[in-house]
Amino acid sequence: MGLPLPAVAAPFSGAFRAALPALIAAVGQPRGRTLPNEPSRSRAPGHSGTFVGHRPYAPGDDLRRIDWAAYARSGELHVKRFEQEERRAATLLLDLSPRLLCGSPQRRLAQLRLAAVLGGAMLRHLDALAVVAPGGPPNALFAGVAAQEGLLLHLERLPVVAAPAAAALPLLCQRGVPQRVYWLGDFAGLDAVAPVLAAVRRRGGSVTGILPALASDLQPPVLGYQRIVDPETGASHAVVVDQAMAEAVASELAAHARAQALLFAQSGCRWLRWPVPAADDLQTAPYRGLAVLGGG
Amino acid sequence: MELLHPERLVWLLLLPVLWWLARPPVPRAVCWTPHSAQWQQALARMGRRAPRRRGLPFLLLALAAIAAGLAWAGPVVVARPGPTRLVVLCDGSASLAQVHAGQQAWTVAAQRLRERLARVPSSVDVTLLRCGGPLLRRHGPSARALQDLGTPAGTVVADLPALAASLANPDTAVWTVTDGQGQSALPAVGSLSLVGAPADNAAVLAVRTTDHWPLPELELEVDVVLFAARAGPVQLVVTGGVATAAPQTVALEPGVPATVRFALRRLPAGGRCVVQVVWPGDALPTDDRWELELPPLPAPRLAVLDAGDGGPFAMAAARALAQEVGGEVVSGTAGTAAGLLLVDGGSTPLVPGQVRALTFGCQLTATAPAAEPWYGPVLTEWDRAAPLLAGLELGELRIAAAVPDLLPPGEVLWWGAVPGLPAAPLLVVVPAAGRTDLASVHCAFRLVDSNLPLLAAFPQLLRRLFVRCYGSGAQITVHSEPPPLGEVDLRAPARGPERPLPEFGAPAQDLRAVLLAVAALLLGLRAWWR
């Protein structure tokens, strides 16, 4: 049955744009991937790129970067130095799936607004920001506060498209190992999320999963005879929801939420359930300290 | 199949309405959720399924509606044109007993009838007429089962072509099953099946006997005939009831009867005598035998009882009779075995009809003790055509005295009279009750009181009375009959092409009841199904 998808709400109203600077300020200073002994916002070697030389090993250095050939020749430990293309950068990984059209307000609306706020903070405090959207346009790079408007325009034009989570990994690694990834989505299919988390962690990156949490993610459904529709597949089935059924569904949803948190914890990643504010709620409270919570 | 009211099929347009009504209810509320998998797990855990159309109950309901709609339209199977009645003319004549390859033609005919009648539709009314031998009629199931059709015998008394022509009409099919024997032509109408084949046959046409009973001599004249392509020797054998007789062989020309004579000697115990013709290649064995039942020979002993005052006539009569039947005269004392008791005068405790006896003026226990004699009675009447008296000259009989009251009731042979009195019996035969081989003969006068012993017919009369006392016990019983002439010569039966049975008609069938029953059954299943 081809039920039409819910209409896509415009994410950035005039009121939101007006409130955006205050919201960015409330987020705080996000942290990019900082290297020891390197000043921020300066050109410094990174993990990948062109080899620029050695420096003596210091405690806390990544053991994988030790040049064992040089140690064999000199008898002293040295680590390799590379020139990074972006330094102190962060990546926003967005989910464009139709599943995010569910909820009121829509989870997609909350995701894009959160991306705009987090992105604005990153442009203000970090060197660069990459926006990765599997199934959507190519990766977009933004740098500097002046790119704020371009970021909003980019986010606004993101389509609604279903793409597997595994498609995110090649996009993330397109320009080297991602330093810090903020993954925004509904994380409904955990089986597809786990390999991506593991792959990023193997490459030395870190992931913070942020779920714009709706009330319906945990609360039992409304009682009655209703049609349940999966926006991504279009599959639907009629269900009589009585009290017992509502409790069973709530139990499954709670188990799913626990599985989400457990997956990120087991992957060594941060996990954040961010309660979605109302669409017209532009208070700074929901966003306060978000960058600090999500940073690591 | 046709519909009497095809316009009523419009009611089948209600089927889409049924389909629409059978749909599951449509949920008013729609819940978009990314957690479809969790919903499914919850449903599985609760053991619930989504409401859906129940396929089989709806199918049963739809089929019931279709069946009812068709029944309402009046479906009928149209009648098929063709005969609805079958008359089988079955030739059961004696020639059907001919044997080919070890199988009797009658058996082949019955087998064909049984096989073909099994395929005749049950709506066809079947009548079977056996036209040869005894005329038998079987109808309905008994005709299909060929019940009690007997064995081949007799001749075809009906004109099969004319009978078939008279019976055949558009509604009646006629099927003639025959061997073509004894008929000038085969039926030209109806179906035809032929059994048997041209064959050779030897037959006993007749057997004539010359019986010398109670003497053992017996003479047979056997008429025998051979129907074959060439002349040949035929052997005749006589067995049973007679002393051993040598077989006789006679050379017969095809189609020319010959007579063979046998001079035989009967056995005292009697028995069944069989005359058998033996010829290799004989296709019809049933006309090769002629059977006679020979009665036992009587004990040739004549006992005489007389009052002593009757002169020599009783003894003379006994001797004459003994000479006639080849017996001997013995004294009539107690304990003596005798085949006939001859009593003249006196009084004898004898029950009429229970003893083979010949009495003349004898006082019996069953008759009146005191009787007034008639003097000079005149023989007024006797049955000249009766077997006992036929050809005997009794006009010279003179009776001096007679006592009619001495006679027991019985079959009167002679009537006598005296002036002034009504006629009374003078000679009676008393048969035994319920038996045909035992009788006694009683005369109202003594031999000495008449000139009967002096008449020329007296010895023959005595012999006939002796035979009468034995009744059927003195007669040869013939168990065979001459074969029908048309059933003996098997060389050229009527032949022609066989014609199969036509396609039978079938009456129209109304299918409404069947469809309504089907609809009710489907509805019942729909109600029962859970």
Boltz contact constraints between the chains, C-beta under 6 A:
constraints:
  - contact:
      token1: [A, 99]
      token2: [B, 34]
      max_distance: 6.0
  - contact:
      token1: [A, 102]
      token2: [B, 32]
      max_distance: 6.0
  - contact:
      token1: [A, 102]
      token2: [B, 33]
      max_distance: 6.0
  - contact:
      token1: [A, 102]
      token2: [B, 34]
      max_distance: 6.0
  - contact:
      token1: [A, 186]
      token2: [B, 34]
      max_distance: 6.0
  - contact:
      token1: [A, 188]
      token2: [B, 34]
      max_distance: 6.0
  - contact:
      token1: [A, 225]
      token2: [B, 27]
      max_distance: 6.0
  - contact:
      token1: [A, 226]
      token2: [B, 27]
      max_distance: 6.0
  - contact:
      token1: [A, 226]
      token2: [B, 29]
      max_distance: 6.0
  - contact:
      token1: [A, 226]
      token2: [B, 31]
      max_distance: 6.0
  - contact:
      token1: [A, 227]
      token2: [B, 27]
      max_distance: 6.0
  - contact:
      token1: [A, 227]
      token2: [B, 30]
      max_distance: 6.0
  - contact:
      token1: [A, 228]
      token2: [B, 31]
      max_distance: 6.0
  - contact:
      token1: [A, 228]
      token2: [B, 39]
      max_distance: 6.0
  - contact:
      token1: [A, 229]
      token2: [B, 30]
      max_distance: 6.0
  - contact:
      token1: [A, 229]
      token2: [B, 32]
      max_distance: 6.0
  - contact:
      token1: [A, 230]
      token2: [B, 36]
      max_distance: 6.0
  - contact:
      token1: [A, 231]
      token2: [B, 32]
      max_distance: 6.0
  - contact:
      token1: [A, 237]
      token2: [B, 50]
      max_distance: 6.0
  - contact:
      token1: [A, 238]
      token2: [B, 27]
      max_distance: 6.0
  - contact:
      token1: [A, 238]
      token2: [B, 50]
      max_distance: 6.0
  - contact:
      token1: [A, 238]
      token2: [B, 51]
      max_distance: 6.0
  - contact:
      token1: [A, 245]
      token2: [B, 46]
      max_distance: 6.0
  - contact:
      token1: [A, 248]
      token2: [B, 42]
      max_distance: 6.0
  - contact:
      token1: [A, 248]
      token2: [B, 45]
      max_distance: 6.0
  - contact:
      token1: [A, 248]
      token2: [B, 46]
      max_distance: 6.0
  - contact:
      token1: [A, 249]
      token2: [B, 42]
      max_distance: 6.0
  - contact:
      token1: [A, 252]
      token2: [B, 38]
      max_distance: 6.0
  - contact:
      token1: [A, 252]
      token2: [B, 41]
      max_distance: 6.0
  - contact:
      token1: [A, 252]
      token2: [B, 42]
      max_distance: 6.0
  - contact:
      token1: [A, 253]
      token2: [B, 38]
      max_distance: 6.0
  - contact:
      token1: [A, 256]
      token2: [B, 38]
      max_distance: 6.0
